[in-house]
Amino acid sequence: MQDNIPEAIVTKKRRFSIVWLIPLIALLIGGWLTFKYLYDKGPVIEIEFGSAEGLAAGKTKIKYKEVEIGVVDEISFGPDLSSVIVTASLDKSMRPHLNEGTRVWVVRARVAAGEVQGLGTLLSGAYIGMQPGDGKIRKRSFTGLDKPPVVYSENEGTRYTLSSKVLKSFDAGSPVYYRGMKAGEVTEYKLNDTGTEFTIKIFIRAPFDRFVHDTTSFWNASGLSVKLGADGFEMHSESMISVLLGGLAFDNLIKPRGEPSADGTHFVLHKDKNIAENVEYEQGAKKYRVYFDGSARGLSAGSPVTLRGITVGMVTDVRLTYDLRDMSFKIPVEIEFEPERFSIIGHNDTGDSPPTAEDLVAHGLRAQLKSGSIITGQMLVDFDVHPDAAPAEIYYEGDHTVLPTIPTTIEALKNNLLAIMDKINKLPLDEIGVNLNGVLGGVSNLVNSSDATATLANINKATAQLNATLAQAESVAAGLGEDSDAYQDLLRTMHELSGAARSLRQMAEYLERHPEALLKGKPR
C-alpha cells in the first residue's frame, strides 16, 4: 500500500530579482556619465615647443579669435630635453577641426610688420593661439610655430611665389603694396639648396588679387629709392612703413593679358621699379658695341642710351682694352638698343620694309657721347642722324655688331682749334712781319714827306682865296638892286663859292687828322 503513495515533485521557478536591477541601472548611469564627461571634456592634444616661456600648467589658456577654447594641463620635457611638451584640453567643439592643417603658436607682445601684436598679454600673460585647419588627416600632436602666422586661412585672397637673387630689407609680415595701398603681406622666405636664389611667398588679399596677371611686375620697395643720374635727382618711397620695415610692390606696367593669375603663380622680384619698367623691352633688345675716342669718364653700366633725347636703351658694360696692333687704348662700350620703344610709320603705305641698321648708318646715324647731367657728371650715349658725317659702315667683331660714332661736341671743337693752330703755325710769320714793317715805313715816309705838306698848304691857300673872292662878291652885291637879274646871278655864285670853300676846309681838316688818306683814300 505504501508503494502507491504519490510523491511530490518540487521545481524551482527562475525569476529576475529586482535586487539586481539597481546595480545595473547604476552601471548604466555611470557609463553614461563617464561617456558624457569624456565627450564634454573635449579632446586632449600635445604641442611641442622649443621653450615654455610664459606658459604655466592650469593657467595658460588656448584661444581662437580671442575666444577661450582650452587650457594647458601639463608641461613636460621631450625625450631628449631639447623641447617641451604641452598637454592641453580643448573644448569639444574643436574636435572636428584638429587635423594636419591646424597651426598652433604662443601669443606674446611683439612688434612686427609695423603693428604691435599681443599687447593685452602684458597684463594677462601669454596664451596659445590656434588656427583650425582644413586637412583630412586627424591629429592630436602638433609642433608649435616660432612666430604667429601672417595670414589666416579664413582670409580671402591668393598666394604667389617670387624669386630673387638678393634678399633686401624685408621680413615675414612686411607689406606688399599696389599703387601705394597695402594689398598683402610677405608670408615667408627661404634660400634654395644651391644658395643662389631666394624663394619668397606672398599673400595678396581680395580684391587686390584680381589685379595680378601673368605680366604683372613685382619689385622691392624697401626704404628710400634714390637716383642721381642723367635725368637729375629722384627719390621715391611707397610709405613710411616701407622705409622702416621694408616691403614689396606690384603693378601692371604692361597691359594685362587674360584672366588674373592662379594661386601659386611664380614671378620674378626685380631690384626696383626702374628695372621692372624695362622688362617689357628686354626680350626684344638688340646688343651693339661702340667705340669713343678720348675719356669715357661718367659713363657706366646703366647709363641711358637715347635717340634725340628719348631713352631707347641702356649701357650694359664699359671696359678698357689695349690694342697691340696699333699700340693704343680703346674703350668698347656695350649697349642694348630697344627698338620697341619707338614706332616706324609710312612703310605700310609705300610697301617698303622697315629700314635696317645698315640703312640708318648709311643715312648718317651715329652714336655720340654726351653729358647727361652737369651736376652728377654722368654721361650718356646719344644717337642722331648727322648728314654731314664722314661715310662709315657697320662692321663685326665676333658676335658683336659695331656701330660708327662721332666725336663729342667738345672734342670736335678741340680738333677744330688744333687744326686752326696748325695752319697758323705753318704761316711764314717772320717774313710777313718784315714785309709789314716795310709797308708801314713807306706809309710813314709818304705822310711825313714834303709833297704831303705842300698839298695841305695849297688846299689852305685855295680856301683863303675863295674866302677873299666871297668878300669882294658881297661888296659888289651891295651896290645892285635886289630885283635885278645881276643880283640874283651874283647871289647864286656866292652860294657856290661858299660851298666850295667849306668843302676845301673840311678836306684840309680831315687830312690833318688822317694824312694816310693820301695813300689809301677815305674809308667808306
ZAKOLSE-935886 format. One record per residue (C-alpha): z, y, x; residue number from 0; chain; residue in three letters. Coordinates in pm, whole numbers. Each point is the difference from the previous one (the first is absolute). Example, Ala and Ser with C-alpha at 12.3 -4.5 7.8 and 13.67 -1.06 7.14 Angstrom:
[r [780 -450 1230] 0 'A' 'ALA']
[r [-66 344 137] 1 'A' 'SER']
***
This chain:
[r [0 0 0] 0 'A' 'MET']
[r [71 233 276] 1 'A' 'GLN']
[r [-343 -48 146] 2 'A' 'ASP']
[r [-158 166 -298] 3 'A' 'ASN']
[r [193 319 39] 4 'A' 'ILE']
[r [-250 288 77] 5 'A' 'PRO']
[r [49 214 309] 6 'A' 'GLU']
[r [-41 371 6] 7 'A' 'ALA']
[r [-269 143 231] 8 'A' 'ILE']
[r [103 324 163] 9 'A' 'VAL']
[r [-281 244 110] 10 'A' 'THR']
[r [34 338 177] 11 'A' 'LYS']
[r [-199 287 -142] 12 'A' 'LYS']
[r [-126 243 269] 13 'A' 'ARG']
[r [39 362 -95] 14 'A' 'ARG']
[r [-44 324 205] 15 'A' 'PHE']
[r [331 154 45] 16 'A' 'SER']
[r [26 372 -63] 17 'A' 'ILE']
[r [220 13 301] 18 'A' 'VAL']
[r [-303 -36 225] 19 'A' 'TRP']
[r [-183 284 -172] 20 'A' 'LEU']
[r [229 261 149] 21 'A' 'ILE']
[r [-73 -66 370] 22 'A' 'PRO']
[r [-370 -38 -77] 23 'A' 'LEU']
[r [-8 339 -160] 24 'A' 'ILE']
[r [196 141 290] 25 'A' 'ALA']
[r [-250 -150 240] 26 'A' 'LEU']
[r [-292 149 -186] 27 'A' 'LEU']
[r [165 336 -17] 28 'A' 'ILE']
[r [81 -13 368] 29 'A' 'GLY']
[r [-355 -92 88] 30 'A' 'GLY']
[r [-136 279 -214] 31 'A' 'TRP']
[r [238 249 151] 32 'A' 'LEU']
[r [-90 -117 347] 33 'A' 'THR']
[r [-371 27 -73] 34 'A' 'PHE']
[r [46 338 -165] 35 'A' 'LYS']
[r [205 120 295] 36 'A' 'TYR']
[r [-257 -113 251] 37 'A' 'LEU']
[r [-283 141 -208] 38 'A' 'TYR']
[r [172 331 -55] 39 'A' 'ASP']
[r [103 23 361] 40 'A' 'LYS']
[r [-359 11 115] 41 'A' 'GLY']
[r [-160 -129 318] 42 'A' 'PRO']
[r [168 3 340] 43 'A' 'VAL']
[r [-218 110 291] 44 'A' 'ILE']
[r [27 25 376] 45 'A' 'GLU']
[r [-133 296 199] 46 'A' 'ILE']
[r [-35 6 379] 47 'A' 'GLU']
[r [60 337 170] 48 'A' 'PHE']
[r [13 98 365] 49 'A' 'GLY']
[r [332 179 -58] 50 'A' 'SER']
[r [263 32 -274] 51 'A' 'ALA']
[r [53 370 63] 52 'A' 'GLU']
[r [129 166 -317] 53 'A' 'GLY']
[r [26 -330 -192] 54 'A' 'LEU']
[r [324 -148 -137] 55 'A' 'ALA']
[r [64 -322 -198] 56 'A' 'ALA']
[r [107 67 -360] 57 'A' 'GLY']
[r [-88 371 26] 58 'A' 'LYS']
[r [-363 50 100] 59 'A' 'THR']
[r [-226 14 -303] 60 'A' 'LYS']
[r [-360 -111 -43] 61 'A' 'ILE']
[r [-216 243 -194] 62 'A' 'LYS']
[r [-350 27 -141] 63 'A' 'TYR']
[r [-112 347 -112] 64 'A' 'LYS']
[r [359 116 46] 65 'A' 'GLU']
[r [121 -262 -253] 66 'A' 'VAL']
[r [262 -246 120] 67 'A' 'GLU']
[r [-135 -358 -13] 68 'A' 'ILE']
[r [238 -185 231] 69 'A' 'GLY']
[r [279 5 255] 70 'A' 'VAL']
[r [58 -140 349] 71 'A' 'VAL']
[r [230 -305 -9] 72 'A' 'ASP']
[r [20 -99 364] 73 'A' 'GLU']
[r [-120 106 346] 74 'A' 'ILE']
[r [-30 -256 279] 75 'A' 'SER']
[r [-182 -48 330] 76 'A' 'PHE']
[r [-328 -180 41] 77 'A' 'GLY']
[r [-30 -323 197] 78 'A' 'PRO']
[r [-55 166 340] 79 'A' 'ASP']
[r [213 313 -71] 80 'A' 'LEU']
[r [-312 218 29] 81 'A' 'SER']
[r [11 103 -364] 82 'A' 'SER']
[r [227 14 -302] 83 'A' 'VAL']
[r [-40 -189 -328] 84 'A' 'ILE']
[r [93 190 -314] 85 'A' 'VAL']
[r [73 -215 -306] 86 'A' 'THR']
[r [-30 190 -327] 87 'A' 'ALA']
[r [11 -66 -371] 88 'A' 'SER']
[r [-264 158 -220] 89 'A' 'LEU']
[r [-29 72 -366] 90 'A' 'ASP']
[r [-167 -276 -201] 91 'A' 'LYS']
[r [-284 235 -94] 92 'A' 'SER']
[r [-123 -11 359] 93 'A' 'MET']
[r [-50 -377 5] 94 'A' 'ARG']
[r [-375 8 -92] 95 'A' 'PRO']
[r [-71 271 260] 96 'A' 'HIS']
[r [130 -172 312] 97 'A' 'LEU']
[r [-308 -119 185] 98 'A' 'ASN']
[r [-194 33 323] 99 'A' 'GLU']
[r [-93 360 -78] 100 'A' 'GLY']
[r [355 126 -43] 101 'A' 'THR']
[r [114 253 259] 102 'A' 'ARG']
[r [359 87 94] 103 'A' 'VAL']
[r [141 274 226] 104 'A' 'TRP']
[r [314 201 66] 105 'A' 'VAL']
[r [4 353 -141] 106 'A' 'VAL']
[r [170 256 224] 107 'A' 'ARG']
[r [-30 376 35] 108 'A' 'ALA']
[r [-309 75 212] 109 'A' 'ARG']
[r [-270 262 50] 110 'A' 'VAL']
[r [-354 -137 -20] 111 'A' 'ALA']
[r [-343 140 -83] 112 'A' 'ALA']
[r [145 344 -60] 113 'A' 'GLY']
[r [249 -124 -261] 114 'A' 'GLU']
[r [372 -72 5] 115 'A' 'VAL']
[r [53 -351 -138] 116 'A' 'GLN']
[r [320 -171 -110] 117 'A' 'GLY']
[r [204 321 3] 118 'A' 'LEU']
[r [238 -145 -258] 119 'A' 'GLY']
[r [110 -272 240] 120 'A' 'THR']
[r [193 261 200] 121 'A' 'LEU']
[r [267 -18 -274] 122 'A' 'LEU']
[r [-49 -343 -161] 123 'A' 'SER']
[r [-94 -196 311] 124 'A' 'GLY']
[r [-308 -206 81] 125 'A' 'ALA']
[r [-146 -241 -252] 126 'A' 'TYR']
[r [-276 -261 0] 127 'A' 'ILE']
[r [-326 96 -166] 128 'A' 'GLY']
[r [-228 -258 -153] 129 'A' 'MET']
[r [-360 12 -113] 130 'A' 'GLN']
[r [-107 -296 -217] 131 'A' 'PRO']
[r [-327 -165 97] 132 'A' 'GLY']
[r [-295 -159 -174] 133 'A' 'ASP']
[r [-20 -323 201] 134 'A' 'GLY']
[r [-24 -346 -152] 135 'A' 'LYS']
[r [235 -185 237] 136 'A' 'ILE']
[r [367 23 -96] 137 'A' 'ARG']
[r [240 99 278] 138 'A' 'LYS']
[r [373 41 46] 139 'A' 'ARG']
[r [2 93 370] 140 'A' 'SER']
[r [-143 327 130] 141 'A' 'PHE']
[r [-30 198 322] 142 'A' 'THR']
[r [110 362 -33] 143 'A' 'GLY']
[r [-235 282 101] 144 'A' 'LEU']
[r [92 233 284] 145 'A' 'ASP']
[r [-118 304 -200] 146 'A' 'LYS']
[r [-44 68 -371] 147 'A' 'PRO']
[r [-355 -66 -122] 148 'A' 'PRO']
[r [-215 310 -18] 149 'A' 'VAL']
[r [-190 -112 -309] 150 'A' 'VAL']
[r [143 -198 -286] 151 'A' 'TYR']
[r [-194 -264 -187] 152 'A' 'SER']
[r [13 192 -325] 153 'A' 'GLU']
[r [-178 304 150] 154 'A' 'ASN']
[r [-360 30 -114] 155 'A' 'GLU']
[r [-252 42 276] 156 'A' 'GLY']
[r [-210 -176 262] 157 'A' 'THR']
[r [70 -123 352] 158 'A' 'ARG']
[r [-242 55 289] 159 'A' 'TYR']
[r [-14 -91 369] 160 'A' 'THR']
[r [-82 242 281] 161 'A' 'LEU']
[r [-71 -70 366] 162 'A' 'SER']
[r [51 233 295] 163 'A' 'SER']
[r [4 -36 378] 164 'A' 'LYS']
[r [276 260 32] 165 'A' 'VAL']
[r [314 35 -211] 166 'A' 'LEU']
[r [104 362 -37] 167 'A' 'LYS']
[r [319 154 -135] 168 'A' 'SER']
[r [45 -170 -336] 169 'A' 'PHE']
[r [219 -280 -125] 170 'A' 'ASP']
[r [47 -227 -298] 171 'A' 'ALA']
[r [59 232 -294] 172 'A' 'GLY']
[r [-206 287 145] 173 'A' 'SER']
[r [-211 170 -268] 174 'A' 'PRO']
[r [-372 -42 -59] 175 'A' 'VAL']
[r [-168 316 -132] 176 'A' 'TYR']
[r [-307 63 -212] 177 'A' 'TYR']
[r [-114 363 21] 178 'A' 'ARG']
[r [353 116 77] 179 'A' 'GLY']
[r [174 -206 -271] 180 'A' 'MET']
[r [218 -300 78] 181 'A' 'LYS']
[r [-194 -301 -127] 182 'A' 'ALA']
[r [175 -293 166] 183 'A' 'GLY']
[r [202 -133 292] 184 'A' 'GLU']
[r [-31 -205 316] 185 'A' 'VAL']
[r [166 -333 -78] 186 'A' 'THR']
[r [-10 -170 341] 187 'A' 'GLU']
[r [-186 -28 329] 188 'A' 'TYR']
[r [-24 -246 288] 189 'A' 'LYS']
[r [-185 -57 327] 190 'A' 'LEU']
[r [-253 -282 12] 191 'A' 'ASN']
[r [39 -302 226] 192 'A' 'ASP']
[r [-231 139 270] 193 'A' 'THR']
[r [185 333 12] 194 'A' 'GLY']
[r [-319 203 -50] 195 'A' 'THR']
[r [27 115 -360] 196 'A' 'GLU']
[r [254 86 -268] 197 'A' 'PHE']
[r [-19 -123 -356] 198 'A' 'THR']
[r [143 251 -247] 199 'A' 'ILE']
[r [64 -79 -365] 200 'A' 'LYS']
[r [16 278 -256] 201 'A' 'ILE']
[r [60 26 -373] 202 'A' 'PHE']
[r [-189 258 -209] 203 'A' 'ILE']
[r [158 72 -335] 204 'A' 'ARG']
[r [-190 30 -326] 205 'A' 'ALA']
[r [-200 206 -89] 206 'A' 'PRO']
[r [-84 95 362] 207 'A' 'PHE']
[r [-121 -352 78] 208 'A' 'ASP']
[r [-310 54 -213] 209 'A' 'ARG']
[r [-116 259 257] 210 'A' 'PHE']
[r [-12 -262 277] 211 'A' 'VAL']
[r [-353 -134 51] 212 'A' 'HIS']
[r [-164 -205 272] 213 'A' 'ASP']
[r [-124 323 162] 214 'A' 'THR']
[r [339 177 -13] 215 'A' 'THR']
[r [127 134 333] 216 'A' 'SER']
[r [362 -33 117] 217 'A' 'PHE']
[r [142 205 287] 218 'A' 'TRP']
[r [328 78 172] 219 'A' 'ASN']
[r [164 314 -143] 220 'A' 'ALA']
[r [316 -8 210] 221 'A' 'SER']
[r [141 327 132] 222 'A' 'GLY']
[r [-219 304 58] 223 'A' 'LEU']
[r [-369 -35 74] 224 'A' 'SER']
[r [-85 276 250] 225 'A' 'VAL']
[r [-354 54 123] 226 'A' 'LYS']
[r [-99 260 257] 227 'A' 'LEU']
[r [-368 -43 65] 228 'A' 'GLY']
[r [-343 155 -30] 229 'A' 'ALA']
[r [65 99 -362] 230 'A' 'ASP']
[r [326 179 84] 231 'A' 'GLY']
[r [360 -84 -85] 232 'A' 'PHE']
[r [73 -231 -293] 233 'A' 'GLU']
[r [332 -138 -124] 234 'A' 'MET']
[r [44 -239 -292] 235 'A' 'HIS']
[r [283 -198 -158] 236 'A' 'SER']
[r [25 -200 -322] 237 'A' 'GLU']
[r [363 100 -65] 238 'A' 'SER']
[r [330 75 169] 239 'A' 'MET']
[r [104 -363 -60] 240 'A' 'ILE']
[r [-300 -122 197] 241 'A' 'SER']
[r [93 243 279] 242 'A' 'VAL']
[r [351 -146 25] 243 'A' 'LEU']
[r [-50 -364 -97] 244 'A' 'LEU']
[r [-373 -61 39] 245 'A' 'GLY']
[r [-242 -132 -257] 246 'A' 'GLY']
[r [-356 -97 -87] 247 'A' 'LEU']
[r [-268 154 -219] 248 'A' 'ALA']
[r [-321 -111 -169] 249 'A' 'PHE']
[r [-291 154 -183] 250 'A' 'ASP']
[r [-357 -72 -98] 251 'A' 'ASN']
[r [-181 197 270] 252 'A' 'LEU']
[r [-312 -195 -92] 253 'A' 'ILE']
[r [-114 -23 -360] 254 'A' 'LYS']
[r [176 -303 -157] 255 'A' 'PRO']
[r [-219 -299 -66] 256 'A' 'ARG']
[r [87 -259 -263] 257 'A' 'GLY']
[r [333 -98 -150] 258 'A' 'GLU']
[r [345 63 155] 259 'A' 'PRO']
[r [91 -237 282] 260 'A' 'SER']
[r [182 -321 -81] 261 'A' 'ALA']
[r [351 -88 110] 262 'A' 'ASP']
[r [18 -90 369] 263 'A' 'GLY']
[r [-319 186 103] 264 'A' 'THR']
[r [-10 80 372] 265 'A' 'HIS']
[r [-65 349 142] 266 'A' 'PHE']
[r [-3 159 346] 267 'A' 'VAL']
[r [267 263 69] 268 'A' 'LEU']
[r [-158 294 185] 269 'A' 'HIS']
[r [177 218 253] 270 'A' 'LYS']
[r [-35 320 -205] 271 'A' 'ASP']
[r [-204 156 -278] 272 'A' 'LYS']
[r [-266 142 232] 273 'A' 'ASN']
[r [-88 -346 126] 274 'A' 'ILE']
[r [9 -141 -354] 275 'A' 'ALA']
[r [-250 264 -113] 276 'A' 'GLU']
[r [-248 -112 265] 277 'A' 'ASN']
[r [2 -366 -101] 278 'A' 'VAL']
[r [-286 55 -244] 279 'A' 'GLU']
[r [-236 89 285] 280 'A' 'TYR']
[r [121 -236 275] 281 'A' 'GLU']
[r [-208 -294 -118] 282 'A' 'GLN']
[r [-325 197 20] 283 'A' 'GLY']
[r [84 192 317] 284 'A' 'ALA']
[r [-256 -8 281] 285 'A' 'LYS']
[r [116 6 361] 286 'A' 'LYS']
[r [-164 223 263] 287 'A' 'TYR']
[r [67 129 350] 288 'A' 'ARG']
[r [-50 351 134] 289 'A' 'VAL']
[r [43 157 345] 290 'A' 'TYR']
[r [116 356 67] 291 'A' 'PHE']
[r [-29 197 323] 292 'A' 'ASP']
[r [309 182 115] 293 'A' 'GLY']
[r [358 -33 -120] 294 'A' 'SER']
[r [90 -201 -312] 295 'A' 'ALA']
[r [353 136 -14] 296 'A' 'ARG']
[r [128 11 -358] 297 'A' 'GLY']
[r [-222 -287 -116] 298 'A' 'LEU']
[r [182 -322 -85] 299 'A' 'SER']
[r [-16 -303 -228] 300 'A' 'ALA']
[r [32 125 -356] 301 'A' 'GLY']
[r [-176 331 61] 302 'A' 'SER']
[r [-244 80 -281] 303 'A' 'PRO']
[r [-375 -40 18] 304 'A' 'VAL']
[r [-171 266 -210] 305 'A' 'THR']
[r [-348 88 -121] 306 'A' 'LEU']
[r [-29 377 -38] 307 'A' 'ARG']
[r [376 18 -46] 308 'A' 'GLY']
[r [31 -287 -253] 309 'A' 'ILE']
[r [194 -305 121] 310 'A' 'THR']
[r [-226 -306 15] 311 'A' 'VAL']
[r [195 -225 237] 312 'A' 'GLY']
[r [250 -13 280] 313 'A' 'MET']
[r [34 -59 373] 314 'A' 'VAL']
[r [122 -352 75] 315 'A' 'THR']
[r [26 6 379] 316 'A' 'ASP']
[r [-30 237 297] 317 'A' 'VAL']
[r [-18 -142 352] 318 'A' 'ARG']
[r [-73 109 356] 319 'A' 'LEU']
[r [-250 -199 207] 320 'A' 'THR']
[r [-152 39 347] 321 'A' 'TYR']
[r [-370 -75 43] 322 'A' 'ASP']
[r [-81 -141 342] 323 'A' 'LEU']
[r [-371 58 -58] 324 'A' 'ARG']
[r [25 377 25] 325 'A' 'ASP']
[r [358 34 125] 326 'A' 'MET']
[r [119 194 -305] 327 'A' 'SER']
[r [277 -12 -255] 328 'A' 'PHE']
[r [-104 -60 -361] 329 'A' 'LYS']
[r [193 11 -323] 330 'A' 'ILE']
[r [-134 -242 -264] 331 'A' 'PRO']
[r [126 100 -345] 332 'A' 'VAL']
[r [-6 -269 -269] 333 'A' 'GLU']
[r [-44 132 -354] 334 'A' 'ILE']
[r [-29 -141 -350] 335 'A' 'GLU']
[r [-259 175 -214] 336 'A' 'PHE']
[r [48 -62 -374] 337 'A' 'GLU']
[r [-332 66 -176] 338 'A' 'PRO']
[r [151 -65 -344] 339 'A' 'GLU']
[r [176 337 25] 340 'A' 'ARG']
[r [-326 181 -74] 341 'A' 'PHE']
[r [-292 -73 -230] 342 'A' 'SER']
[r [-375 13 58] 343 'A' 'ILE']
[r [-218 161 -266] 344 'A' 'ILE']
[r [-373 34 -48] 345 'A' 'GLY']
[r [-118 -334 136] 346 'A' 'HIS']
[r [-8 -162 -345] 347 'A' 'ASN']
[r [-244 264 -121] 348 'A' 'ASP']
[r [-238 -28 294] 349 'A' 'THR']
[r [35 -373 56] 350 'A' 'GLY']
[r [104 54 362] 351 'A' 'ASP']
[r [277 -210 149] 352 'A' 'SER']
[r [321 173 123] 353 'A' 'PRO']
[r [-26 132 357] 354 'A' 'PRO']
[r [129 -213 283] 355 'A' 'THR']
[r [215 119 289] 356 'A' 'ALA']
[r [-314 10 217] 357 'A' 'GLU']
[r [-169 228 -253] 358 'A' 'ASP']
[r [297 238 -9] 359 'A' 'LEU']
[r [19 15 379] 360 'A' 'VAL']
[r [-373 71 19] 361 'A' 'ALA']
[r [57 297 -234] 362 'A' 'HIS']
[r [272 142 224] 363 'A' 'GLY']
[r [323 -174 -107] 364 'A' 'LEU']
[r [249 35 287] 365 'A' 'ARG']
[r [373 -47 53] 366 'A' 'ALA']
[r [201 286 143] 367 'A' 'GLN']
[r [363 30 108] 368 'A' 'LEU']
[r [172 282 -189] 369 'A' 'LYS']
[r [349 141 -34] 370 'A' 'SER']
[r [174 -111 -318] 371 'A' 'GLY']
[r [308 220 30] 372 'A' 'SER']
[r [87 282 236] 373 'A' 'ILE']
[r [371 -62 -63] 374 'A' 'ILE']
[r [5 -372 75] 375 'A' 'THR']
[r [-291 -9 242] 376 'A' 'GLY']
[r [-140 -309 -170] 377 'A' 'GLN']
[r [-372 -56 34] 378 'A' 'MET']
[r [-245 -169 -236] 379 'A' 'LEU']
[r [-350 -143 13] 380 'A' 'VAL']
[r [-241 200 -214] 381 'A' 'ASP']
[r [-354 -105 -94] 382 'A' 'PHE']
[r [-270 248 -95] 383 'A' 'ASP']
[r [-376 43 16] 384 'A' 'VAL']
[r [-114 212 297] 385 'A' 'HIS']
[r [-379 49 -26] 386 'A' 'PRO']
[r [-17 167 342] 387 'A' 'ASP']
[r [185 -280 179] 388 'A' 'ALA']
[r [-176 -180 281] 389 'A' 'ALA']
[r [-174 -322 -110] 390 'A' 'PRO']
[r [226 -305 15] 391 'A' 'ALA']
[r [6 -357 -125] 392 'A' 'GLU']
[r [259 -258 -101] 393 'A' 'ILE']
[r [65 -268 259] 394 'A' 'TYR']
[r [225 -306 16] 395 'A' 'TYR']
[r [277 -114 232] 396 'A' 'GLU']
[r [62 -360 -91] 397 'A' 'GLY']
[r [116 -2 -363] 398 'A' 'ASP']
[r [56 376 -4] 399 'A' 'HIS']
[r [-250 250 -139] 400 'A' 'THR']
[r [12 322 203] 401 'A' 'VAL']
[r [-82 328 -178] 402 'A' 'LEU']
[r [-113 313 190] 403 'A' 'PRO']
[r [230 300 41] 404 'A' 'THR']
[r [-30 366 94] 405 'A' 'ILE']
[r [247 208 201] 406 'A' 'PRO']
[r [274 190 -175] 407 'A' 'THR']
[r [-48 371 -71] 408 'A' 'THR']
[r [223 93 293] 409 'A' 'ILE']
[r [-181 -237 233] 410 'A' 'GLU']
[r [-340 137 -113] 411 'A' 'ALA']
[r [116 358 63] 412 'A' 'LEU']
[r [135 -106 337] 413 'A' 'LYS']
[r [-331 -164 89] 414 'A' 'ASN']
[r [-195 314 -105] 415 'A' 'ASN']
[r [224 223 210] 416 'A' 'LEU']
[r [-39 -231 296] 417 'A' 'LEU']
[r [-380 11 -42] 418 'A' 'ALA']
[r [4 380 -12] 419 'A' 'ILE']
[r [220 20 308] 420 'A' 'MET']
[r [-230 -240 178] 421 'A' 'ASP']
[r [-301 224 -75] 422 'A' 'LYS']
[r [191 307 116] 423 'A' 'ILE']
[r [93 -176 323] 424 'A' 'ASN']
[r [-368 -72 64] 425 'A' 'LYS']
[r [-100 369 -28] 426 'A' 'LEU']
[r [-68 190 336] 427 'A' 'PRO']
[r [282 244 -63] 428 'A' 'LEU']
[r [4 131 357] 429 'A' 'ASP']
[r [-372 88 -6] 430 'A' 'GLU']
[r [31 155 -347] 431 'A' 'ILE']
[r [288 213 127] 432 'A' 'GLY']
[r [-201 130 297] 433 'A' 'VAL']
[r [-296 91 -222] 434 'A' 'ASN']
[r [225 167 -256] 435 'A' 'LEU']
[r [160 213 270] 436 'A' 'ASN']
[r [-345 110 112] 437 'A' 'GLY']
[r [-101 100 -353] 438 'A' 'VAL']
[r [320 196 -53] 439 'A' 'LEU']
[r [-53 176 333] 440 'A' 'GLY']
[r [-352 100 -104] 441 'A' 'GLY']
[r [127 140 -328] 442 'A' 'VAL']
[r [267 197 181] 443 'A' 'SER']
[r [-253 147 241] 444 'A' 'ASN']
[r [-230 91 -286] 445 'A' 'LEU']
[r [273 168 -202] 446 'A' 'VAL']
[r [132 195 298] 447 'A' 'ASN']
[r [-345 90 140] 448 'A' 'SER']
[r [-138 364 27] 449 'A' 'SER']
[r [-273 -84 -254] 450 'A' 'ASP']
[r [257 -76 -271] 451 'A' 'ALA']
[r [185 323 84] 452 'A' 'THR']
[r [-323 203 -13] 453 'A' 'ALA']
[r [-88 -154 -337] 454 'A' 'THR']
[r [332 110 -149] 455 'A' 'LEU']
[r [-46 351 147] 456 'A' 'ALA']
[r [-349 34 -152] 457 'A' 'ASN']
[r [132 -109 -339] 458 'A' 'ILE']
[r [276 260 14] 459 'A' 'ASN']
[r [-254 269 116] 460 'A' 'LYS']
[r [-233 -84 -292] 461 'A' 'ALA']
[r [289 24 -243] 462 'A' 'THR']
[r [89 351 137] 463 'A' 'ALA']
[r [-360 116 -37] 464 'A' 'GLN']
[r [-13 -119 -362] 465 'A' 'LEU']
[r [320 184 -78] 466 'A' 'ASN']
[r [-150 323 152] 467 'A' 'ALA']
[r [-318 -42 -204] 468 'A' 'THR']
[r [209 -41 -317] 469 'A' 'LEU']
[r [183 324 78] 470 'A' 'ALA']
[r [-330 188 39] 471 'A' 'GLN']
[r [-133 -152 -324] 472 'A' 'ALA']
[r [307 117 -186] 473 'A' 'GLU']
[r [-49 361 120] 474 'A' 'SER']
[r [-365 -6 -109] 475 'A' 'VAL']
[r [88 -144 -342] 476 'A' 'ALA']
[r [245 280 -58] 477 'A' 'ALA']
[r [-290 247 0] 478 'A' 'GLY']
[r [-210 -188 -256] 479 'A' 'LEU']
[r [40 -3 -371] 480 'A' 'GLY']
[r [149 -313 -153] 481 'A' 'GLU']
[r [-288 -28 -247] 482 'A' 'ASP']
[r [-273 11 261] 483 'A' 'SER']
[r [-188 -310 111] 484 'A' 'ASP']
[r [69 82 367] 485 'A' 'ALA']
[r [371 -6 -66] 486 'A' 'TYR']
[r [-19 -346 -164] 487 'A' 'GLN']
[r [-213 -141 284] 488 'A' 'ASP']
[r [237 141 260] 489 'A' 'LEU']
[r [299 -148 -189] 490 'A' 'LEU']
[r [-154 -348 4] 491 'A' 'ARG']
[r [-72 31 372] 492 'A' 'THR']
[r [360 101 65] 493 'A' 'MET']
[r [127 -313 -185] 494 'A' 'HIS']
[r [-224 -226 206] 495 'A' 'GLU']
[r [106 167 327] 496 'A' 'LEU']
[r [363 -32 -103] 497 'A' 'SER']
[r [-44 -375 -67] 498 'A' 'GLY']
[r [-176 -49 333] 499 'A' 'ALA']
[r [278 179 186] 500 'A' 'ALA']
[r [264 -207 -176] 501 'A' 'ARG']
[r [-180 -327 92] 502 'A' 'SER']
[r [-31 104 365] 503 'A' 'LEU']
[r [369 90 9] 504 'A' 'ARG']
[r [103 -338 -147] 505 'A' 'GLN']
[r [-222 -189 244] 506 'A' 'MET']
[r [146 190 294] 507 'A' 'ALA']
[r [355 -77 -114] 508 'A' 'GLU']
[r [-84 -373 -46] 509 'A' 'TYR']
[r [-160 -27 345] 510 'A' 'LEU']
[r [303 163 157] 511 'A' 'GLU']
[r [218 -272 -157] 512 'A' 'ARG']
[r [-250 -287 45] 513 'A' 'HIS']
[r [-228 67 294] 514 'A' 'PRO']
[r [-99 -370 4] 515 'A' 'GLU']
[r [-207 69 -313] 516 'A' 'ALA']
[r [-268 140 229] 517 'A' 'LEU']
[r [-42 -362 125] 518 'A' 'LEU']
[r [37 -215 -310] 519 'A' 'LYS']
[r [-28 250 -285] 520 'A' 'GLY']
[r [235 70 -288] 521 'A' 'LYS']
[r [141 -316 -167] 522 'A' 'PRO']
[r [-83 -52 -365] 523 'A' 'ARG']
***
